[in-house]
Amino acid sequence: MRILVAHDPAGQIHEVVLSPADAPPATVTMQSGLLVTEVEAPEGTSGLDLSDPERSRKQLDKLVQQLRESHVEVKKDKLARKKRGH
């Protein structure tokens, strides 16, 4: 799975685009001022199985929650936990 995130220069994630690893690269159009970075899946979210819609929904909800609790470390292209207070 490929994960593209649109984020501001401070690393705050605004949008998430998921695509299968074997699909052609996704193109993303974002509002002015946002950057798009491909990131690795957070720990514990590998092995997403899209063949079972109910299970997939739960796995995707977990992934989105983890991404909401993360930010992009600009120049490192990876996710990191947000510090409390942000």
Sequence and secondary structure as in RCSB ss.txt:
>XXXX:A:sequence
MRILVAHDPAGQIHEVVLSPADAPPATVTMQSGLLVTEVEAPEGTSGLDLSDPERSRKQLDKLVQQLRESHVEVK
KDKLARKKRGH
>XXXX:A:secstr
 EEEEEE TT BEEEEEEE TTS        TT EEEEE   TT  S  TTSHHHHHHHHHHHHHHHHTEEEETT
TTEEEE  TT 
